[in-house]
Amino acid sequence: MLILGIDTSGKAASVALCRDNMVLGEVFVNSGITHSQTLMPAIDSLLTLCQVKIEDVELLACSQGPGSFTGLRIGASIAKGLAFAKKLKIVPVCSLQALAFNVAYFDGVVVPVMDARRGEVYGAIYYHEECLLDAGLYQIEQLLDMAKSHNKPILLVGDGANVEGYNIASPQNLLQRASSLALLASKNAYSAVNSQDFELKYIRQSQAEREAQGK
């Protein structure tokens, strides 16, 4: 099955094509240019380089959050548009799970952390592919204390992984990669939904929503 993965949950935007548990190609952009400018050209370039057409894609995978509100919406709008136009389904993938999958080889506790601002991070805890702590909003110290309670080596991954005294993933594995997202989707194709049923999971309310409620 040919899967197109789309991840715009963080600072970097990436798209990848995977088939039968093999990565055919990936475009990763972390240049500071907005995702709205890079995403469609990245998809077009990826399809051209892999010599496939969008009609050849059989399934889409898209990050459903948590992460950047604007980034997630851009990725979701492109995925939903392609899914509707091409009659494809979308596999929703947790951005933190995909981050942890970047370093699935690590024999210890993996802690994906994304900067959520206001002194907090989006985080979770994984051991290999087993989720030990669900995605949530945490203080980094609180999250690391829970990770240490498992008495295993700890590896941090994500743009919030700037904590001294801990092992941090190498630069090529540090940020979200659509290849990890697409490979996870291939294992969870049964969870695919129609475009209208794909929903984002922000965890935290947007600034506009908080201001509207007087927070």
C-alpha positions in Angstrom: 0.0 0.0 0.0 1.4 3.4 -1.0 1.0 5.9 1.9 1.6 9.7 1.7 2.5 11.1 5.2 2.1 14.7 6.1 3.5 16.3 9.2 3.3 20.0 10.0 2.8 19.8 13.8 6.1 21.5 14.6 8.7 23.9 13.3 9.6 21.6 10.4 7.3 20.5 7.6 7.8 17.1 6.1 6.1 14.7 3.6 7.0 11.1 2.9 6.0 8.2 0.7 6.1 4.7 2.1 5.2 1.3 0.7 5.3 -2.1 2.3 7.2 -0.8 5.4 9.8 0.9 3.1 10.4 4.6 2.9 10.4 5.6 -0.8 11.2 9.2 -0.3 10.9 12.1 2.1 11.1 15.9 1.8 12.0 17.7 5.1 12.0 21.5 5.4 13.2 23.4 8.5 14.1 26.7 6.9 11.7 29.0 8.7 9.5 29.4 5.7 5.8 29.0 6.6 4.2 25.5 6.1 1.6 27.1 3.8 4.4 28.0 1.4 6.4 24.7 1.5 3.8 21.9 1.9 2.3 21.7 -1.6 5.6 22.2 -3.4 7.1 19.5 -1.2 4.4 17.1 -2.1 4.7 17.8 -5.8 8.5 17.4 -5.6 8.2 14.1 -3.7 5.8 12.6 -6.1 8.0 13.7 -9.1 11.2 12.3 -7.5 9.5 9.0 -6.7 7.9 8.8 -10.1 4.4 8.3 -8.8 1.2 10.3 -9.3 -1.2 11.4 -6.6 -3.6 8.9 -8.1 -1.2 6.1 -7.1 -1.5 7.0 -3.4 -3.8 4.6 -1.6 -3.8 6.1 1.9 -3.0 9.3 3.6 -1.4 9.8 7.1 -1.6 13.1 8.9 -0.5 14.4 12.3 -3.5 15.1 14.4 -1.6 16.9 17.2 -0.6 18.1 19.6 1.5 20.9 18.2 1.4 24.2 16.5 -2.2 25.3 16.0 -1.5 27.0 12.6 0.8 24.2 11.4 -1.7 21.4 12.3 -4.5 23.2 10.5 -2.4 23.7 7.4 -1.5 20.0 7.3 -5.1 18.9 8.0 -6.6 21.1 5.3 -4.2 19.7 2.7 -4.8 16.1 3.8 -8.6 16.6 3.9 -8.6 18.3 0.6 -6.6 15.5 -1.1 -8.7 12.8 0.7 -12.0 14.3 -0.5 -10.8 14.9 -4.1 -9.1 11.5 -4.5 -11.6 9.5 -2.4 -8.9 8.5 0.1 -9.0 7.9 3.8 -6.7 9.4 6.4 -4.9 7.7 9.3 -4.7 10.2 12.2 -1.3 9.9 14.0 -0.3 11.5 17.3 2.6 13.8 16.7 4.3 12.7 19.9 4.0 9.0 19.0 5.6 9.8 15.6 8.4 11.6 17.3 9.1 8.7 19.6 9.1 6.4 16.5 12.1 8.3 15.2 14.1 6.6 17.8 12.2 3.4 18.2 15.5 1.5 18.3 16.4 3.0 21.7 16.4 0.5 24.4 15.0 2.6 27.2 12.3 5.2 27.8 11.7 7.7 25.1 10.2 11.1 26.0 8.9 13.1 23.1 8.6 16.8 24.1 7.3 19.7 22.1 7.5 23.3 23.3 3.9 24.4 24.3 5.1 27.8 25.5 4.0 29.4 28.8 6.6 27.2 30.5 4.9 23.9 29.5 5.5 21.1 27.0 3.4 18.6 25.1 4.8 15.3 26.2 4.4 11.6 26.5 6.4 8.6 27.5 7.1 5.5 25.4 9.1 2.3 25.8 9.8 0.9 22.4 6.3 1.3 20.9 4.4 0.9 24.1 2.8 4.1 25.5 3.6 4.5 29.2 2.1 8.0 29.5 -0.5 9.5 27.2 0.0 12.7 25.4 -0.7 15.7 27.6 0.4 19.1 28.7 3.1 19.0 31.4 5.8 20.9 33.2 9.0 19.5 31.9 10.2 18.6 35.4 7.0 16.8 36.1 7.3 14.8 32.9 10.9 13.9 33.5 10.2 12.8 37.1 7.6 10.4 35.7 10.1 9.1 33.1 12.7 8.5 35.8 10.2 6.4 37.8 10.6 3.6 35.2 14.2 3.1 36.1 15.4 2.9 32.5 17.8 5.0 30.3 16.0 8.1 29.1 16.2 9.7 25.6 14.5 13.0 24.8 13.3 13.9 21.3 11.5 17.0 20.0 12.0 20.7 20.0 11.5 20.8 23.7 14.4 18.5 24.4 16.9 21.2 25.5 17.3 19.9 29.0 20.8 19.5 30.4 21.9 16.2 31.9 19.8 14.0 29.6 20.5 12.1 26.4 19.0 13.9 23.4 18.2 12.5 20.0 20.7 13.2 17.2 19.8 16.2 14.9 18.4 14.0 12.1 16.0 12.4 14.5 15.2 15.3 16.7 12.2 16.8 14.9 9.0 15.4 13.4 9.5 13.3 10.3 6.7 12.3 8.0 8.4 9.0 7.3 7.9 7.9 10.9 4.3 9.1 10.7 3.6 7.1 7.5 5.3 4.0 8.8 3.1 4.1 11.9 0.1 4.6 9.7 0.9 1.4 7.7 0.7 -0.5 11.0 -2.6 1.2 11.9 -4.4 1.4 8.6 -7.5 0.0 10.3 -7.9 3.4 12.1 -8.3 5.3 8.8 -11.2 7.7 8.6 -13.0 9.7 5.9 -11.9 13.3 5.4 -14.9 14.7 7.2 -14.2 12.6 10.3 -10.5 13.6 10.6 -10.2 15.7 13.7 -7.2 17.5 15.3 -6.3 17.1 19.0 -4.8 20.3 20.3 -4.8 19.4 24.0 -4.6 23.1 24.8 -7.0 25.8 23.7 -5.7 28.3 21.2 -4.8 31.8 22.4 -7.9 33.2 20.7 -10.1 30.7 22.6 -8.4 31.5 25.9 -8.8 35.3 25.3 -12.5 34.8 24.4 -13.0 33.1 27.7 -11.2 35.9 29.6 -8.2 33.7 30.5 
